[in-house]
Amino acid sequence: MRALLQRVSQADVRVGDAMIGECGPGLLILICAMQGDSEAEADQLAAKISKLRIFTDDAGKMNKSVIDIAGSALVVSQFTLAADTSRGNRPGFSYAAPPAEGERLYEYFASALNKLGIPVQTGQFGANMQVSLTNDGPVTIWLDTAS
């Protein structure tokens, strides 16, 4: 699985005019299930994210996790994280999991993160979503279970 984490002071996701998910201080997590991924990769990624110390302590050092700050997460599916740009100018997405499997693992990942004590809201799989955020720092981290 691939994830792009953004430390945010706030984020929300809309489908049309309806806000369907939001978070306060915490993480916006853009997530993509890749071909061959399973629950094991989702669990591994959720555990890593829950412990990742990218929030500042009183000394201004990145030394706290999202759990330590009692933060929340907004998890948004984004199959374009699987983009293959090695040929030509139009990306291919054949490395992404098939839609039904991608949706299942996306929902499993969000649930796994929630079970670790992080309040989670989500986007809508497969929808045309508008995501707004205030990146805090900015801090943006790329995670890939394959590397």
N, C-alpha and C positions, 0 to 999 in steps of 0.2 A: 504494500500500500504506500501511497505517496500522500504527504500532507504538507501544506504550506501554513505555518502558524504566524499570526500577527498578534502581537501584544496590543490590546486596545483599551481605551478608556470607555468606549461604547461601540456597538455595532448592531446593525439590524438588516433584515432581509425582507424584501417585498415581492409579491407576485401580483402584478397589476397594481391596484390601489390599496391592497390589503397587506399590512405588516403581518408576517407569519412567524417571525422569530426575532429575538433580540438578546443582547447580553450587556451587562454593565462592565465594570473593570474585569478583565480576564482575557480570553483568547477567541479570536475568529479563526476557525480551523477549516480550510478548504481541503477536501479529502477526495481521493480517487482510488478505487480498487483496481488492481492490475490483473492481467491474465494470470491464473494460477494462485491467486491469493485465497486465503481461507480465514477462518476465525482466529487461527494462531497469529497471523500477521496483524489482525485488528486488535487483538489483546496485547500484543507486543507494543504496538504503536500507542494505544491508550495508556498503558503503564508508563512508557517513556514520557509522554506528554504530561501526565499527572505529576511527575517528579522533576520535570525540567525546570531548572532554576533560572528563570529569565525575568523575574520581577525584582525590583530593588528593595533592599533592606534600609534600615535607618541611616546607614553610612553611604547610601547611594550606590552600593554594589549589587549586581545581579546575583542574588543569593536566595531568593524565595521562589517557591513553586506557586502555581495557580491555587492549589489547595491551601498553602500557607497564607495566602492573602484572602482566602474565602471568596475567590473569584468564580466566574461562570464561563461557559463556552457557548459559542454559536457555531454549529457544525453545518457546513454547506457542501453539498456534493459538487465536484467540478472535474468532469472527465477530461477536460483539456489539460490537466496536469500530466496526462499520458501522451502528450503530443510528441510525435516523431517528426523532427524537422531536418532529418539527414538528407532528404532528397527534395529538391525543388523548393518552391516558396509556399506551397500549401501543406500544412501539417496533416499527418495521418494519425489516427487514433486506434489503430489495431492492437496496441498493447493494453488498452483499457479492458477491464472485464466486460463480458456481455451485459447489457442493461439489467436483466433480471438479477444476475449475480451481483452486479455493482450496487444495485439498490439494497439487496439483502445485506451485503457487507457494510454498506453505509449505515443502515439502521442498526446493525449489530455493533459497529464501532461506537456510535452515539450512546447506545445502551451500556456498553462496556465502560465508557468514560463516566457516565452517570453512576454506575455501580462503584466506581472508585471515589465517589464523594464530590463530584463536580456537577453542579446544576447545568443541564444542557438543554438548549433549544436548537431547532434545526430549520433548514430550508425545506424545499419541496423537490424531491428527486425528479430530474428530467424537465423541470419547469424553466421557463425564461425568468430568471430572478434578477432583481436589482439589489446589490449589496452595498450598504453604506457603512463606513467605519471611521473612527478617529484612531489612527495608529499611534500608539504611545511609545515614544522614543525617537524615531521609529525603531521597532524591533521586529524583524521578520526572519523566520527560521524555516529551512527546508528539511524535511525528514523523509526518508525512503527506507522501507524495511529490507529492500534488496541490497542495500549497500552497507 
